[in-house]
């Protein structure tokens, strides 16, 4: 039987789930924001636990890259003048009003999301903009129709997401396909036109996220596909270190089949919660201090979950895998 021991001596890492939902951001009369256009500037905006960088250059009539946000609901127009930040899903995730939009331009310094140090990003919802979706579906003056005339071209459009910590990139990069025509069976080809959850938990704890985009449609080393994507509900377990009594959390077995065992390390009563990587809660109830716990997880699907124990304002979060 494999046992995992997590020890905390005098210091305790506290974790709280938080989301960047983009709701509550101030919208101009245009119903979108893509930077401060009066002077060349580096700016951005905060949503929940994340800061989204924006760069605006007044040259050539105004040029932006990085992050904006939008409440546009036009799923037809391909006008950059009025619908550059429009989402093909028409709304934010679950019908919300505001969502984030990234334009991946030539300046990599704009392609960044800054997080609270030691945050653990678990995932977010992603979708194509209306302009990008229409470009891949039908082709335009610069870009091809994905699949080509026969539908057999193995086209793709993807986002590569990298986590950073203390100025260094982490080992894993998450590849997220916004369109994929590489399967030999054309029935499996797709271009995202609705909000889709992507799991990025393998990145682990980090303090920022950077990203690049790739497309099968290029000319002279440049991507022809419009390099935009929409994001909503970026979900993180934020963390901070605080003084606390010496405690340890013993979870076993891990991975587990039907039963998960642990002992509440807090001296007082605590609350237990089990959530999946999207933040959905499956168990939540009180338990006594020092109580040995047998948790029936047979009803969970196979995958990764978070076990959270909270006593007052203090929480411990540990991952486990259900076979």
N, C-alpha and C positions, 0 to 999 in steps of 0.2 A: 504494500500500500504506500503510495507516494504522499508525503506530507509536506506542506509548504509553511514556513514560519516567517512572519513579517514582524520584525522587532523595532521598537521605537524607544530609544533611551533618552529621556528628558525632553526630546523634541518630538512633535507629532505633526505629520503632514495632514492637512485638512483639505477635503475635497467637496466642492459644491457644483452641481450641474448648472450650467448657464447656457443661454442661447443668444446668438445675434439674429434677431428676427427682422430688423430694419424698420419695424413699426415705431411710430413716434418721431421719426425724423421729419424735419421741416421741408415741405415741398414748395418750390416756386410755382408760379402760375402756369408754367409749362408742364407741370406734373412730373418733372424729372430734374435731377441735379447731376452734373458731370464736371464740376470744378468751379473755381473762382476765376472768371475770365477777364477781370479788369487789369491784372498784371501777371507776368510769368510767375508762377508760384507752385510750391509743394504744399499740399494741404491734405485733407481727408476728413473722415468722420468716424465717430465712435458708435457702435451698436452693441449693447450688452458688453461681453468681455473682450471684444475685438475692435481693433482700429484698422480701418481700410484706407490705404494710401491713395492719393490722387495727385497727378501732375498736370498742370495746364500751362501751355505755351501760347502766347498771343501771336506768334509768327504765322504767316500764311493764312490769316483770317481766324486763327484759333485752333489749337490742336490739344487734345487731352489723351491721357492714358491712365491706367490704373482702375480705380473704382468710382462708380456713381451709384445712384439709386433711383427707382422709378415706380410710378403708379400707372404707367401707360397700359392700356388694355386692347390695343389695336393688333389683331392677329393677321392682318391683310397687307398693310402698307409696307413697302420697302424703301420709303423715303428716309434718307439719313437726316434730312432737315427736321422732320417731325417724329420719326419713330425709331431713331437710332438705339434707344434704350427700351424698346418694346419687347415683351416676352411672348413667345408663341403660345404659351399656356393661357395668356390673357389676364392672369392674376398672379399674385404670390401663392406660395404653397397653401393648400387647404382654403383657398379663396381669400387669403389675406390681401391687404391693400398694397403694401410696399414690399419691394424685393431689391436685392443688390444686383448690379450689372458690372462686369469687368470687361474692359477693352485691353487686350494684350498687344501693346504696341512695341516699338523698337527699343524703348528704354526699360531695361530690366529692373531699374530702381523703383519703378512704379508698380511692379507686379508682386505686391507683398501685402500680407495681412499680419499685423502685430498682435500678439496674444499676451495675456498675463503670464509671467514666467512660470514654467513648469505646468502649463495647461496641458490637458490630454484631449486633443480633438477626436471625437468619436465618429463624426460624419456630418453631412449636410445634404440638402436637396439641390439638384442642379437641373437646368433646362437650357435649351437654345433660345437666343433672341429670334424675333420674327424674321429679321433680315438674314441672319445666318441660316435659319431653317429653310427659308425660301430659296436662298442661293444654292444650297446643297440639293434641294428637291428638284428645282427647275433649271439651275444654271443662271448665270447673269452675264453682264458685259465683260467680267474679268475671270469668273470662276466657272468650272464645268458642272454639269448635272452629275451627281454621284451615281455610280453604276455605269455611266456612259450610255451610248445609244442602245446597247443590247441589255443593259442591266447587269452585266457580268464583271465590270471593272471592280477590282478589290479595293474600293475607296474607304477611307476612314478619316475621322476628325476627333482628336483627343486632347485632353488636358493632363499634363504631368505635374503632380503636386509633391513638393518636397518640404519636410519639416526641418527647422533649424533650432539649435540650442547653443547659447553662448558664442554665437558667431560661426558655428560649424554646422555643416549639413549632416543630417542623420542618414543612416545607411539606406533606409527604404524609401522608394518613391512610388506613389500611387498613380496608376494610369486609369483615367476615366474617359470612356468613349462617349462622345456626344453624337456620333454617327459611326456605323460599322457595316461595311458591305463586303467583308473579307471571307465570309462563309461561302462554301461552294454551293450551298442551297440558298437561292435568292429569297426564299420565304423567310429566312432569318435576318435579312438586311433590315436596318432601322436607322431612323434619324429621330432623336428625342424631340417630342412635341408636348410632353407633359413633365411635371416635376417628378424626379427620380432620386431616391435615396442612395447615397454612396457612402460606404464604410471606409473610414480612413484611420481606424484605431490602431493599425499596425505601426503608425508613425511614432507612437509613444509620446512622452512628455516633451514639449518644445515651447519656444517663446515666439516663433514666427513661422509663417508659411509662405513659400514662394512657388511660382508656377510658370510653366511655358506651355505652348500649344504646338501641335503637329497636325499636318494634313497630308494626305496623299496627293493633293492638287497643289503643285508648286510650279513656279517659273523663275529661272535664274536664281534659285536659292531662296525665293520668297514665297510665302503662303498666299494662295489666291483666295481661299475660303475666308470670309470675314471672321476675324479672330475675337469673337465676343462669347461670353457665357453669362447665364443668370444663376444666382445663388439665393437660397433662403434657409433659415433655421440652422445656421452653423452651430453645432452642439459641442460643448466642451465640458470636461471636468476640470475646473480651475483649482489651483492648489496654492497653499501658502504654508510656511512653517511657523509654528507657534510653540511657546513653552507649555508643557503639559506633563502629567505624571507618566512614569515609565510604563508602557503597555505593550502587549504583543497580540497579534492575531494569528491564530492557528486554523488553517482551512485544510480539510482533507476529505476524500481524495480529490485530486485535481490533475487531470480531467476526471469528471465523475459520470456515473451512469444514472442512478435514481436517487441517491442520497448524498447530501453534503453535510458535513459536520464541522462545528466550530464552537468556541467558547467566547462569550461576551467578555472582552478584556476590561471594560469600564467598571468602576467600583459601584456605580449607581445604575438605575434603569436606563435602557437604551431602546432605540427603535431600529428595526431591521427592514431593509428594502432590497429587493432584487429587481434590476432593470436590464433591459437589453441595450445594445449599442445605439439604438435610436432614442433611448430614454423612456421607453414604455415600461411601466411598473407592473410586475407580476405578483410580488408579495410585499406586504407592508404591515407590520404589527409590532407591538411592544414585547420586550423580553426583560427578564430580571438580570441584575448585575451578577457576573460570574456564572451565569446559567449555561450549562452544556446544551447545545442545540443540534437536533437532527432535522434537517430541512428536506422535505420531499420535493425533488425537482423532476420527477418522472414526467410531469405534464409539460415541461419545456421542450421546445424543438432543439435540435442540435445546433450549437453555436456558442458564441462568446457572450458572457453576462458580467454584470458588476454587482457585487455584494456590498451594500453600504450599511454601516453601523453608525448611528448618531446618538450622542448623549449631550443634551443641551445644544450648544453651538459647535460642538466638536464632532467631527466625522472621520471615519476611516473608510476608504473605498479600495477593494481588491477585486481583481478579475478572476473568473473561473470559466472553464470550458465544459459544456455539457455534450457528451457523446450521443 
